[in-house]
Amino acid sequence: MGSLAGLLKKKGYEVTGSDQEMYEPMASMLKKLKIPVFTPYKAFHVKRFKPDIAVVGNAIGRGNLELEYMLSIGQSYRSMSDILLEEFIIDKKSIVIAGTHGKTTTTALVAWILECAGLDPTVFVGGVAKNFNSTFKLGKGKYIVLEGDEYDTAFFDKSPKFWHYRPFIGLVNNIELDHIDIYPNLETYKYAFERFINLIPKNGLLVANADDKNVMELVKQAKAVFHVKQGSRASLHYPVKRFGIQKGDYTANNTKFETSLSGKHNVLNILGAIAIARFIGVSHETIKRAITSFKGVKRRTEIIGEKNGITVIDDYAHHPTAVRETLIGLKQKFHMKRLFLMFEPGSASSKRKVFEKQYIKAFSHADITYIYKPYKAHALKSDETFDNKKIASVLRKKGMNAKAFNKIDDLLFHVKRDVRPGDIIVIMSCRGFEGLREKILNAL
């Protein structure tokens, strides 16, 4: 929503917003753009601003004070996806980056490659891309690069957001069950991506991760459906470019580049970005230069400070696979140092029990693990809520150093006792972690 607010502001609209609470780095970015944000939600905010159109985010549901007031007065409202389509996607070639993991980094990288190629893209990404120092960019070129979110659109439109983005080029990096609050099983989750793939025109491109079983199943299924309808005229089907560590059109073996990013997951992100750039016609030299100069995204293995020989890294990972792959990548980068993980389950999926076994395996890649209470889990039943104490106990029984905390002050007290010079502290949360990022350096 903050990225859309920025794009609209740059286009000349008067924009304001509201939220229950604000997090960094978005809070600072909106302040810099002089976009007022009111907290918490109150009907008075709508009364005072009197918008021509209200954009309703997908986190807003019936019962929200501002939404209820808007409905009562007949306020005109749209979804974020509607506004993106009407104001920015129409008349451009849309490049949509989809998948369970890696969307933000890959979107930022594709956008940077196009920028280095002089194509001046419009950009919409779910994190602060360091090369742009922003989550968005309003360009004059013919391409728009969007992070394609599979979460639902709004309280009045339960279809996935990326169905609205009209992909000319679509990338699907990986597919595994997530957002279990709206997708009850893997099949319903895969269907969202199946429909997304079906939106790509015949002169467009599908870029697919050849190492991901679920992705390749959908690729084969899409081609099979087309062949049934079109006979043997396969040339009418959109081309597919595959990438992977060892198999595909673009692999780690046949594609050389230099990057500051770590981990196998980032190698796959880069290979997917290369496939898109080559289809567009960007030269190998420009692609390599862009990859080398790519600075990454804030809150994606971002070093936020060093003190007394201790490095603090901030990361957005919340799905167990993302946690595991990020820790493995950091182990490879800092192989002689201890990884000190501090994890807050903040997403709708992570604060439920469904992934507890996967988290236990993921946390095993850290040397010390602090597990915080699930974020705002009071609405969940106790038997379906992530149990941080249970998981810490299981890890200890396996001989690992793990502790559970329900208060941030208790966590900070124990940090002082357990941390030592040379350690790499990794804070993982998709929420605010009760200000831990700001407090941790003072505690060391």
N, C-alpha and C positions, 0 to 999 in steps of 0.2 A: 504493500500500500504506500509506503514511503517513497519507493521508486516511482510509482505512478504519480504521486503528488509532485515530485521533482520534475518529471517530464511535462506535466500540465503547466507547472509554473514557468518552465522554460518556453513553453508554447504561448505564454501570455495570459493564462487564466489566473484569476485570484483564487487561491487555495488555502484552506485551513483544514484541521483534522482533530480527531479526538481518539483517546485510547484509555484503557484502564491504568496502564503504567507504561513508561518508556524505557527502552534499553539502548545501550551503546552498541555499535557506533551510529545507529540511525538517529538517535536523539540529537547528537552534535551535527550531523549532516543536515537535518531539517532546520535546526537553529541557524546554521550558516546560510541556508537558502531563504531565511526569513519567512518560513512557513509556520504559523502558530499551531501548537498542538495543546489541546486542553485535556487534563486528566483530573479525576476519573470521569467516567461517563455520566452526563447529566443532560436532561432535556433542555436546560437553559442554554447550552452551547448551540443547539440548533436554532432556538428562538433568537439568539443574539446575532448569529452569522447570517441566517436566512438564505441558505444556498439555493441556487437555481436547480442544481442536481446534487443529490447525495450519493456518494459511492459507498456501497455497503460491503465490507470485507467478509470473508467466509467464516471468520471467528465470531461474527455477530449473529445471534439467534433471537427468537421471540423471548420477550422478557427484558431485553436490553432497554434501558430507559430512553435512550435517544431514538432507537428504532420504533419503539411503541409510540412515542410522540409524533414521529414522522408519519407513521401509518394513520394516526388519528386526524392529522390535518391534511392528508392527501398529498404529502410531499413527493415530488418526482425523485425516483431512485434507480440506480443501475448497479450492476456488478463491476468489479475491477476488470474482469475479462471483456465485458461489453465495451467499456471505455477504451481499453487498450486496442481492441479491434477497430473501433470506429475512428479513433483519433490518430493511431500510429501504425497499425498493421495494414490497413487498406492502402492499396497502391504501392506497397513495397513487397519485396521477396522475403518471406519470413523463414528464418533459420531457428528451429526450436530444438533445444537440448533437453532430452527426457531421460528418465531412469530413476531407480531408487536412490542411487548414490552418485556423487560426482557432478551433479548438474551445475552447481554454482561455479566451481573451478573451471569446468569445460566451457561454460558460457562466457566467462570472463576471458579465457584464452582465445576462443574463436573471435570474440569481439576485438581483442588486441591484435590478432593476426590481420584482420581486415583493416584495422586502423593503420597498422604499419604498411599495409599495401596501398594506402591512400584512398580507401573505399568509403571512408567517413560513415560508418554504420550508426544506426540508432540502436541503443543497447538497453536491455531490461534484465537485471540480474538480482538474485536474492542475497547478495552480500556486497560489501564494499570492495570493488576491484581496485587494487592498489595502483595500477597503471593509470586509471582514470580518477582515482581518489573519490569514487562515487559508485552508487548502485545503478546508475542510469547515464545515458548520453543521448541527446537529441541531435542526430546527424542529418546530413542532406543527401547521403547516398541512397542507393536503391535497396539496400539490405537492412533488415532489422533482426537483431540477435536476441532471442528470448530464452530465459530459463522456463522450461515447461513443467509446471507443477501438476501432478496427478490428483491432488486433493480437490475436494468439491468447490464449486464456484461461489455459492451464496445460499442463504436460507431459502431462497425462492428458486434456486437452480442447483440441483444436486449433481449435475454432470461435472466431470473433471475440468479444471481450468484450461488445460492444454488442448481440449477439443475446440476451443474458440480461436486458436491462434493461427489457423490456416497454414500449416507448414508447407513451404516449398521444398525445404530440406529438413528432414527430421533425423535426429540421432537418438538411438536407444542404447544406453550404456550397460544397463543391468536391470534385472527384474527379480525381486524377492519380496515376500509379503511385508507390507508396512501399512500404516494408517488403519489399524484394525478397528478403530471406532467407526469407520465407514465401509471398509472392505472386510467382510467376515472370513474370507478364505482367499487362497492364492488365485483360484480361477476367476473370481470377480475382479481381483486386482489386475490380472493379466488382460482381462477384457478391456479395461481402460486403455491399455497400450495397443491392443489389437485395433480398436477403433481409431486411435491416434494415427497409427501406421496407414490405415485406410484413407486418411485425409490427404496423403501426399499425391500430387498430380503426376501424370506420366512423364512429364519433362523435368520433374524434380529428382530428389535423391533420398534414399534411406541409407543411413549409416548405422551399422549394427555390430555389436560386440560378439565376435565369433567364439569367445571363450565362455559365454553365458548361455546355458542350456535353454532357459525360458525365452530369452530373446530370439535365439535361432529357431525355436519352435514356431514363434509368431511369424518370422520371416518366411519359413517354408509354407506355413498355412496361408499367408497372404498371396504368395505366388501361385499356390495350388488353386485357390479361389479364382484368381484372375485367369488362369489357364482354362478352367472349366467354362468361364464366361466368354473368353476370347479365342478359344481353340489353341492353335499352335503359334499365334502371332505374338510371341513373347517380347518382341521388340517394342510393343506398345506399353509394356509394364515399366514402371519407374526403375532406374538402375539401383542396384544395391552394392554398397562398398562395405566390406567387412574388415574389422581390425581385431588384433589379439596379440598376446605375448608371443605365440609361436605359429598361429594360423590366421589366415586372412589376407586381404590385399595389402594391408599395412601392419607390419609386425615389428617387434623389438629387434628382430634379427636383420630385417632389410631396411629399416628406417633409422637413421642416425641423427641425434640431436643432443644439445647440451642444455640442462635445466637445473634450477636450484630446488625443484620440488622433489620430495622423497616418497618412496613406496611404489609397489606394483600398481596400485589403484591410480596413481597419478601418471604412470606410464601409459595406462589404458586411456585416461582422459586426453593425454597429448596425442596419441595415435588417432583417436576419433576426431580431434580438432584438425589434424593434418588432412584426413580424408575429405573433410568439408572444404578446407581451403584449396586443395588441389582441384576439386570439382569446379569451384568458382573460377579457377585460373590463376591463383596466387603462385608465384614462383617458389621453387625450393629455397632459394637464397633468402627471400623475404620471410618465409615460414621459419627457417632456422634462426634468423635474427630476432624474430618476434618471440620465439620460445625461449631463447637465451635471455632476453630482456624482460620476460614476463615475471612480475613480482608476486603473483598470487593474489589471494583474497584475505581480507581481515577475518579473524576468527577461524581460519583454516590453517592449523599448525603454525599459528602466528606467535613469534617470540615477542612478549609484551614487556619483558624486563629481565635484568640480571642483578643479583645482589649477593654479596658474600660467597661468590663462586657458584651460586644456584641460579639456574635458568628457568624462567616461567613461560610456559607456552599455553596459549588459549586456543581451543578447538571446539567446533560446533557439533562434532560427532555425537549421535544419540542412538542410532540403530546399532545393534550388536556387531553387525558386519563392518560398519564404518569404524566403530571403536576398535575392533580387532585389527583391521588393515592399517589404521592410523598408528596404532601402537607398534605393529610390526615394522612399518616404515621408519618410525622414530628410533626403534631399536637398531635398525641398520645404519641410521645416520649418526646415532650416539652410542655405538655398540659397547663401549667400555664404561658407560655411566648408568646409574640406576634411574629407572623410570618411576616416578611418583605420581600415580593417577588419582585425581579427585573428580568423581563422577556424580552429576545430578541428573536423575531421570526426569526429563521435562516434557517430552512429547506425549501425545495421546497413547502411543504404542509402548514407549519405554516405561511409563509409570504403571503398566499392567503386568501381570504375572507371565503373560504368554511367552516372553523371550528370556525368562530367568536363566534357563539352562545355557542358552547361547551367550548371555552376559558372563556367566561363570567362566566359560571357555575363553571369551575375549579378554577378561580381566587377568587371566593367567599370563598374559604377555607383559604385564607390569610387574615391577619388583615390590612395590607397595601400593595398596589400593584403599582409598577412602571413598565410601559409598554414602551419599547423602540421601535424605528422605525424598520421596517422589514429590514433584511440584504440584501443589493444589490437587491432591488426590482425595480430598474429603468427599467428593461426589461419587467416588467409586466404592463398591462393597469391599470389605476387608479381605474376602477370599479371592478377589480378582486384582488386588493391588500389589504392585512390586514391593517385596519385603527386603529392605536393605540389610536388616540384622540377620536374616536367614542366609542371605547370599554371603555376607562377610563370614558367618560361621562355617559355611560349606568351604569357602576358600581357606580358612585357617586349618580346617581338618585335612586339607590337601597339602598343608605345609607352607601356605602362602601368608604373607603379612597383610592382613585386611582388617579394617575397622568400619563401623557404621555410625553415622551421626545424624541427629535431628536438629541440632542447633549450630549455627555458624561459629559462634564463639568457642564452643567445645572443639570444633574441627581445627580452628586456628591455634588453640592451646596445644593440641597434640602435634600439629605441624612443627612447632618450635622444638619439640622433643625428638621427633623422628627424622627430620630432614638433616642433611649434612652437605658440606661443600662438594660440588661436583654433580649433585643430583639434578635431574630434569623433572620439574613439576609440570604435569599436563592437566590443565583444567578442561573438562569436557562437559558442556551443557548447551542446550539450545534455548535456555532461559537466562535469567539474571544471576542465579546461584547466590542470591542474597548479598550481592556486592562483593563476592569473593575475589574477583579479578582486581578490584580496586584496593582490597584490604590485604591481599596476600603479601605484597612486597613490603608493606609496613610491618608485617608480622615476622619477616625473616631476619 
